[in-house]
Amino acid sequence: MVHVLLTITEVRRQIGASLDYKWSEDASTLNLRQDKLQDGIWLDSPASVRLVVRNGGDRLLIDGEVSLDLKLLCGRCLAEYREGVHYPIEEQFLFARHAGQAGQVKDGEDEDKELAVLEGDSIDATGLVRDAVLSNLPMKPLCQEDCQGLCPDCGQDLNQEACSCTNQEVDPRLAALGKWTIKEGELI
């Protein structure tokens, strides 16, 4: 298993200090079994990562983004399309000197109790990048916002042209309403 480790020794020494990191990762570095991220979504380029690591006094602040190209399968019309995406990465680690035994926060707010405690001089960034990618993937990819999808009867891609199917499913409870007609302004 490959890991990208960020060395933060210099940042830890001074409040306000920061370091910029830039690198690329492919599917194997992100510890994905293959380029397929989930059903209908594949990694189409290496992930380009940019992070800024800052010493915030009692914590280490990480901000940045991961940019990559995805190959997706539309959830409505099944067309394959490509999309470049940028996902944010934001993370905080509490320095060990601000945590008590077993990583419990000594002083501070309740939300600090949820933070991971940083004890060494390096951070495994692979998990941060992988989590940012996987948590931001679309649940149902769409090639375009107003994708018409496929005709349920003939399978025609309705984005390309309309089909000649006239078989419209009618709710059986409302089928009797289809027999009514209007003649000279009266309902018959």
C-alpha positions in Angstrom: 0.0 0.0 0.0 1.4 3.4 -1.1 1.1 6.4 1.2 1.9 10.1 0.6 3.4 11.5 3.8 3.6 15.2 4.4 6.5 16.2 6.7 5.4 19.0 9.0 8.4 19.4 11.3 9.0 23.0 10.3 5.3 24.0 10.5 5.0 22.6 14.1 7.7 24.8 15.4 6.1 28.2 14.8 2.5 29.4 15.1 1.3 30.8 11.8 4.0 28.9 9.8 2.7 27.2 6.6 3.9 25.0 3.8 2.5 24.4 0.3 2.4 20.9 -1.1 1.6 19.8 -4.7 1.6 16.4 -6.3 -0.3 13.9 -8.5 -1.8 10.6 -7.5 -3.2 7.8 -9.6 -5.7 5.1 -8.6 -3.1 2.8 -7.0 -1.7 5.6 -4.9 -5.2 6.5 -3.7 -5.5 2.9 -2.6 -8.3 2.2 -5.0 -8.4 -1.3 -6.4 -8.8 0.1 -9.9 -9.7 3.3 -11.8 -13.4 2.6 -11.1 -14.5 4.8 -8.2 -18.1 3.5 -8.1 -20.7 2.2 -10.5 -20.7 4.4 -13.6 -17.7 6.6 -12.5 -14.1 6.1 -13.4 -10.9 8.0 -12.8 -9.8 9.4 -16.2 -6.6 11.2 -15.2 -4.2 11.3 -12.2 -5.5 13.4 -9.3 -3.7 16.7 -8.9 -3.5 17.7 -5.3 -2.7 21.1 -3.8 -2.6 21.5 0.0 -1.6 24.3 2.4 -0.7 23.1 5.9 -0.7 25.8 8.6 0.1 25.9 12.3 -3.0 27.4 14.0 -1.5 27.4 17.5 -3.3 24.4 19.1 -4.0 22.7 15.8 -2.8 21.9 12.4 -5.0 23.3 9.6 -5.1 21.7 6.2 -6.8 23.4 3.2 -6.7 22.7 -0.5 -8.3 20.8 -3.3 -8.0 17.8 -5.5 -8.6 18.2 -9.2 -9.2 15.3 -11.6 -11.0 14.2 -14.7 -13.8 11.7 -14.4 -15.4 9.4 -17.0 -19.0 9.0 -16.1 -22.0 7.1 -17.3 -25.2 9.2 -17.3 -27.8 7.8 -14.9 -30.7 8.6 -17.3 -29.5 8.1 -20.9 -26.5 5.8 -20.3 -24.2 8.1 -22.4 -20.6 8.2 -21.4 -19.2 11.6 -20.8 -16.1 13.3 -19.2 -16.0 16.0 -16.6 -13.2 17.8 -14.8 -13.9 18.3 -11.1 -12.3 20.1 -8.2 -13.1 18.9 -4.7 -12.2 20.8 -1.5 -10.0 19.3 1.2 -10.4 20.8 4.7 -9.1 19.0 7.8 -7.8 19.9 11.3 -5.6 17.9 13.6 -5.2 18.9 17.3 -1.6 18.9 18.5 -0.9 16.2 21.1 0.2 18.8 23.7 -3.3 20.2 23.7 -4.8 16.8 24.3 -4.8 14.8 27.5 -4.5 11.1 28.0 -5.9 8.8 25.2 -6.4 11.8 22.9 -9.0 13.5 25.0 -9.2 17.3 24.7 -8.1 19.0 27.9 -9.5 22.4 27.4 -11.6 23.8 24.5 -14.8 23.5 22.8 -16.9 20.3 22.3 -16.2 20.3 18.6 -12.5 19.9 19.4 -13.3 16.6 20.9 -14.1 15.2 17.4 -10.6 16.2 16.0 -7.9 13.6 15.4 -4.8 14.1 17.6 -1.5 14.6 15.7 1.5 13.1 17.6 4.2 12.7 15.0 5.9 15.0 12.4 4.1 13.7 9.4 0.6 13.3 8.0 -0.6 10.5 5.7 -2.3 12.7 3.1 -3.5 9.7 1.0 -6.5 9.2 3.2 -7.4 12.9 3.1 -7.4 12.9 -0.7 -9.2 9.6 -1.1 -11.9 10.7 1.3 -12.4 14.0 -0.5 -12.8 12.3 -3.8 -15.1 9.5 -2.7 -17.3 11.7 -0.5 -17.9 14.3 -3.3 -18.7 11.9 -6.2 -22.2 12.4 -7.6 -24.8 9.9 -6.5 -26.5 9.9 -9.9 -24.3 11.4 -12.7 -26.1 13.3 -15.4 -24.6 14.2 -18.7 -26.7 17.4 -18.6 -29.1 18.9 -16.1 -32.1 18.5 -18.3 -31.2 15.0 -19.7 -34.4 13.4 -21.1 -33.1 9.8 -20.6 -34.3 6.8 -22.6 -37.7 5.9 -23.8 -38.9 3.1 -21.5 -40.6 1.3 -24.4 -38.2 1.4 -27.4 -34.9 2.6 -25.7 -34.4 5.6 -27.9 -32.1 8.3 -26.5 -34.6 11.2 -26.1 -31.8 13.7 -26.1 -31.0 12.9 -29.7 -34.5 12.7 -31.1 -38.1 11.9 -30.0 -39.4 8.4 -30.5 -42.7 7.5 -32.1 -44.0 5.5 -29.1 -47.5 6.5 -28.0 -47.9 4.0 -25.3 -48.3 6.2 -22.3 -48.8 4.4 -19.0 -51.9 5.6 -17.2 -52.6 4.9 -13.6 -55.4 2.3 -13.7 -57.3 4.2 -11.0 -57.5 7.2 -13.4 -58.1 5.2 -16.6 -61.9 5.9 -16.6 -61.2 9.7 -16.8 -59.6 9.1 -20.2 -63.1 8.1 -21.6 -64.7 11.5 -20.7 -65.0 14.1 -23.5 -66.1 17.7 -23.6 -68.8 18.5 -26.1 -70.1 22.1 -26.5 -68.6 23.1 -23.1 -70.2 20.2 -21.2 -68.4 17.2 -19.8 -69.9 14.0 -21.2 
